[in-house]
Amino acid sequence: MQDTLDLGIFSLLPLAIALLIAFKTRSAVFSLLTGAIVGVLMLSGYALTHTSVEYSNNPFMVLNKLFQSSLGNADFIWICLIVFLIGILFELFKHAGVISAFTIRMSHKAKNQKSVGLTAWVLGFVIVDDYFSPLMSGAVMRPLSDSVKMSREKLAFILDSTTASVCILMPFMAWGTMMTGLIKAQGGAVQSIEQAFSVFLYSIPYNFYSILLLIFSLGIVLKWIPDFGPMKKAELRAITTGKVIRDGSMPLTDLEADDLLKQHKDCNLIFEFLVPVVLLFSSILGSLWLTQQVMIVESFMLVISFQIILMSLKGKFDDIEQLTQLMMIGIKEVMPAIVIIALAYSINGVTKELGSAYYIVEISKDFLSPSALVATTFVLTALFSFATGTSWGAYALMVPLSLPVVYSLNGGVIDNLLFQTVAAIAGGGIFGDHASPVSDTSVLASAGAGSDHMDHVITQLPYALVVAFVTVVLYLIL
């Protein structure tokens, strides 16, 4: 596809329609597909009246090119590989009896909602990865949360709150690396990559949204903060009726807690669960140390190979056909999440072609006043990341927009205004990753919890907005 168009406020129409339909019907697939189609029709219609553009006036051809450009790229394929491999690894764990054994072991300590919720919350700090964490933690915690009548919506909120928030607060993760690169690229007072990293490091204490979200979710888990809004209704449904998911909902996984518990077998949790998990993270960290690249896909391949060999030696496969079927089942169980992510990528692609990002930037420039720069930066980044479902995209847009303004106000030096602005961008991006229905992280949290995706979005949005509001107030009084 060609350079982006400039359609003004109409560039937001596909996303607005998708969001309205999503909140009305709670069907993520239908709403995202509808939004993408609306965008395709707009591109085709534009081609009819502007012969100079390269778009086809055939909407089917435009839709075909949209899917090719949005899905035929390394980022999407990388995510698909990780999700597929996680599905396979989880199915191997399940067949080995690891999940049921771990659940039974944990159930002796997790007797109520508080202890189960706290365990899920802590796992977010142990499994630090925005894709792996919600899927693995959710798979482990689903049977326990169901046993204490915790709604899947509540579990999804806990998983989502401790995913991207933890990643952005860890300076050595990929998120910090990206922010460091963007800061260095702006020049100004920052002349080296070491200085850029220091700026990001010193900005972490000012990342109020991410820090407050972790504290808020802990308060919800420990019931220091009472549930409210749609989440309160979901919890009341689960407690009074035992229905952890809403009637008529469409959970993003086919994994049922009862099935996991019924598949309990004799297994060694140390060799069949702890060793693979340690091997996974040690290989990831080792690849970062040896090659300066995080080889997540390769690490999963290594662990799956180890698990297959170990289970084969213990006679847990009847034949190759059974192993093949297990792998296919693992892939099948994560397909709903893949479909949602694919459609999210597609609608993001079409809104980009329509120029929505440029429109948001243009209308926001006048609001970047010196007196409220940090708070305004947070709000704008949050709005953009919510609209597009991508924190990294918001970072790439807002760092070049905001840092020159900072340097013009502080005389081109490294000071607290710079740290606070960087933190506001980092936290604003996390808001979108956490709250947007088109965020891949939010989708994976729904998949990990086995929750209907729109139920997850609707129940957690009021919580995210409360934390965002407090964040804005704190930035205003700095």
N, C-alpha and C positions, 0 to 999 in steps of 0.2 A: 504493500500500500504506500501511498505518497505522503507528503508532508501534511501535518494536521491542518484542519480547516479552522475558520474563526466564525462560529455561529452564535457567539454571545451566550445569553442565558439559555437558548434552545439546546446548547450542547449538553446541558444537564438533564434534558428530557428523558432519555432512556433510563438513566439511573433513578430519576424521580419516579418514573412509572414502575420500575422494578421494585423499589422500596415500598411504594404504596400497595402494590399487589402482594408483596411478601408479608407485610404486616396485616393485610386484610385476609389473605387465604392461608397464610403460614406454610405456603408451598415454596420452598427455596428454588427447586428446579424450574417450576413453571414461571415464577417471577423473573428469575435471571434469564431464562430463555426468551421470555417476552421482551425484556429490556434490550437484549441483544438484537432481536428481530426489529424492534422499533428503531434502533440505531442504524441497522442495515438499510431499512426503508428510507431513513433520512439521507443516508449517503447516496442511495440510488436516486432519490428525488433531486438531490443537489446536482447530480450528474446530468439530469434532464435539462436543467436550466443554466448550467455552466459548462459549456463545451470544452473549456480549457482544462478541466480537471481530468485525472486519469481514472476515476472511478467508473465502473460500469453502471448503466442504468438497469441492468438485470439484477434484481435483488438476490437471486440464487447464486450468481457468480460472486457477488460481494460477500454473501454469507460464507461461501466456500473459502474465499481468500481470508476472511476474518478468522475462521477456524484454523487455517493453515498457519497464519502469522502468529496467532495467539497461543496455539497448542504445539506447533512445530518448532519449539525453541528449547534450548538447553535447560532453562530454569524449570519449565513445566515438566519436562521429561525427568529431571533430577528429582522433583517432588514426587512424581509418580513412582519412580524406582524406590524411593525411601518408603513410601506408604505401602507398596506391594511387598517389599522385603519385611517390613514390620508385620504385615498380615501373615506372611509365611512363618516368621519366627514365632509369632503368637500362637499360630495353629500347631506348630511343633511343641511349644511349651504346653499347650492344652492337651495334646495327644500323650505327652509324656507324663501327664498328671501333675505338672509343676504348679499350674495356676490353682487347681483345687487344693493341693497340699499347702501352698503358701497361704491361700485364703483361710483354710482351717487353722493353720498356725497363727495367723494374725487375728482370727476371730476370737481366740482365747483372751486377747488383750483389748480388742475393739468391740466393746459390748453395747455401745450406744452411739447416737449420732455424733456426739462431740468427739469421741475417740476415733471414729471412722473418718469424720471430716478432718480432724487434725492430722491423721495419718496421710490422707490424700494431699493435704496442704504441705506437709513436710516432704513428700515425694517430689514435689515441684522444685525443691532446692537440691534434691539428690540427683534427679535425672534432668540435667540442665541442657535442654535442646527444644527449640520451639516446635519441631515436628514430632520428634520421638516422645517427648515428655507426656503430652496429653493422651497419646494413643496407648503407651505402655502403662502409665499410671492409671488411666481409665480402665484398661483391661483387668488390671490387678484389683482395683477398688470396686468395680461394679457389683460383684457378688456380695461384698461386705455392705455396701451402701444399700443394696436391695434388702438385705437381711434386717437392717434397722429402719426400714421404710423411709429412706431418704430419697426424695424425688431425683430423677435423672437430671432435671434442670439444675438442681442445687449442685450435684456432682460436676456437671459441665461448667458451672460458674467457678467452682474451686479450681478445676483443671485449667480453665482459661486464665484465671487471675494469677496463677503461679507459673505461667509459661513465658510469654514475651517479657513480662515485668522482671522476672529473674534474669533473663538473657541480657537485657539492656543494662542491668546493674552490674553485670560481670564484665569488667573491662577487657578481658582477654578473649571474649567470644567474638563471633563474626560481626555482630551488631556494632560492637565498639570499634572493630577494625574498619568497618564502612564509614562510621561517623568520623573517625580519625582521618581517613583519606579525604573526605569532603571538607573538613576543616582546613587541612593542609592545602587543598586545591584553591582555597579562596585567598591565600597569601596574606596580605595585611601584616598584622603583628606576628603571625605565625610563619616562621621561616624554615622549619624542619619538621619531619614526621614525628620526632621525639617531642617537640613542643606541642604539636597537634594532639598527640596522645596525652600529654600532661593536661591540656585544656579539657579533653573529654573526661579524664580521671577526676579533675577538680570540679567538674560539673555534676558528678554523680549525686552528691548530697543535696543538690538543688532539683533533682528529678522527683518532684513532689508527687506527681501522679502515680508513678510506678511504686514508690515507697508507700504512699497512702493506700494504694490498691491492695498491696500485700497485707498491710495492717487492717484494713477494712474487711478483707476476706477472712482473716484470722478472727476478727471480732464476730463475723457472721457464723463462722464454724463453732466458736466457743459460746455462741449465743449471748455475747456481751452486747451485740447489736441485734435487735429483733428483726426478723424478716418483714418485708413490706412489699406492697404492690403485687404484681403477677407472681412473684416468687412465693409470697405468703400463701396465695391460693394453691400453687403447685404443691407446697409442703403440706397444707391442710388436706389436699386430695390424697397424698401418699399416706399420711398418718391415719386418716379416718377410713379410707377404702382399701389401703394396701396397694393401690395402683401407682407404681413409680413412674409410669408414663401415661400421658393423656389418651383417652379413648379416641381412636381415629388418627393418632399421630403416626409419623413415619420415622422411626429411629434410623440413624445413619449406619448402623451395623446390625447384623443378624445374630450376634452373639448373645445368648441368653444366660443369665447367671445360674439358673437351675441346671442347665446342660453342663456348665463348667463343674459344678459341685458333684454331679452324678458321675463324672469321668475321673473320679479320684483313683489313682493307682499308686503302687509303691514306687517312690522315687527318692533320690538323694538331692535335696534342695541345694546343697553346696556345689556339687558337680554339675547338676542339670539346670541350675538357675543362677546361683551366685557367680560361678566361674564364667559362664557366657556373658553375663552383664559386666563383670570386671574386664573380661577380654574385649568387649565392645568399647568401653570407655578408654581403656588403656591403649587400644589401637588407634582410636580417634585422636587422643592426646599425643601419642607417639608419632602419628603422621604429621601433626602440626609442628612438633619439635624437629622432626627429621627433614620435612619437605616444605614447611611453612604453608601447607595446605591442609584443610580439614577434610579427610577422606571418609565421609560418613557412609556413602554407598559401599565403598570397598570394605569398610569395617563390618557392615551388616552382612556382606557376602561371606566374610571370614567367619563370623560367629555362626551363621546358618550352616556353613560347611562343617564347623566343629560340632554343632548340635546334631546334625544328621549322622556324622561318624559315631558320636557317642551313643546315640539312640540305636544305631544299627548294631553296635557291639553288645548292647544290652538286650537285643532281640525285640525291640519295640515296633519293628516293621515286619509285616508278613512277607512282603515282596516289594519290588520297585514300583509296581502299579499303585500300591497303597501310599507310598511316599509321594508319588506324582499327584494322586488325588488329594492328599492333605495340602500340598502346595497350591493346587488350584482352588481348594476351599478357602485357604487363607487369602488368596487374591480376590476371590468372589466376595468375601465378607467386607472388604474395604472399598469395593467398587462404588457404592453410593457416595462416599467421600470424594472419590476421584471425579465423579460426574459433577458434583457441586464445585469443586476446585476448577475444573475445566470451564464450566459456565461462568464462574467468577473471572477467570482470565479473559474469557471472550468479551464479557461486557466491559471489563477494564480496557480491552483493546479498542472496542468501538467508541467508547467515550474519549479515549485518547485521540483517535482519528478525528473526532468531532471538535477537538480543541477545548475540552472542559477544564483541563488543568490550567491552560493559559488564561481562560476566563476567570477562574478563581483567583489567580495571581493578580490580574489586572484590577478586579474590583476590590481587592484587599490592600493594595498599595497605599491608598489614602488613609487607612486606619492605623498604619504603623507610626503612631505618635511617640515621641520620646518618653512621655510620662508613663506610658503603659506598654512599652515595647515588649517586655517579657511576657506579660499576660496575653497581649494580642497575638504574639508569635505562637504561644501555646494553643490558643483558640483556633487560629488559622490552620495550624498543622493538624489539629484534631479534626477539624471539618474536612480537610483534604483527605486525610487518611481514612476517615469514616466513609467519605464519598467513593473512594477508590478501593478501599479494603487493603491498602498496602502501606505499611509504615516506611519501608525503604524508599518507595517512590516519593512519599512525603518528605523524607529526609533529603533526597536528591533535589527536590524542588525548593524547600524552605531554607536550607543552609546557604545556598548562593543568594537567596533573596534577603535573608536577615542579617548575615554577618557583615556585609558592607554597611548596613545601617548602623550596626553596633560600632564599627570602626569610625564612622562619621560622627558619632556622638561622644565616644570616649577618647578621641584623639589618636586612634590607631594603636592602642596598647592592650595588653592582656590583663584584664581585671575581672571583678565579680560580675559586671554587666555581661561580659562575654560568656562566663561560666553559666550564668543564669539563662541566657538566651539559648545556648547549646542544650542545656537541660530541658528547657521548655519545648524545643524541637523534638528531643528524644522522647519526652513524656507524651507530647501530642500525638506522635506516631503510634505509641503504644495504645492510646485511647482507641484509634481506629482498628488496630490489630485485635483489640479486646472486644470492641463493641459492634463493629460493622458486620452485617450479615454476609457481605461478600469477601470477608477476610479469610484466607486459608487457615490461619491459626484458629479462628473461631469455629470454622468447619471441622477441623481436626479435634477440637475440644468436644464438639457435639458427637463426633464419631467415637472418640474415646469413652465418653460417658454412655453411649448408646441412647442419646437423646434426639428427639426431633429438633432439627436445626433452628427453625423459627421459634419454637418454644424456648430454646436456649437463649436466642437473641432477645426475645421479648422480656423474659424474666430477668436477665442480667442488665439490660439497658438502663433501668432506673438506678441501679447500683453504680454503674459506670458514670452516669451523669452526676450523681451526688459527689463522687470522688473528684470528678472534673471541676465541679463548682467550687469545692473547697480549695482545689489547686489554684484556680484563677484568683480567689480571694487572697491566698497566701502570696502569690506573685504581685498582686496589687499593693500589698502592705509591706513588701520588702524594702 
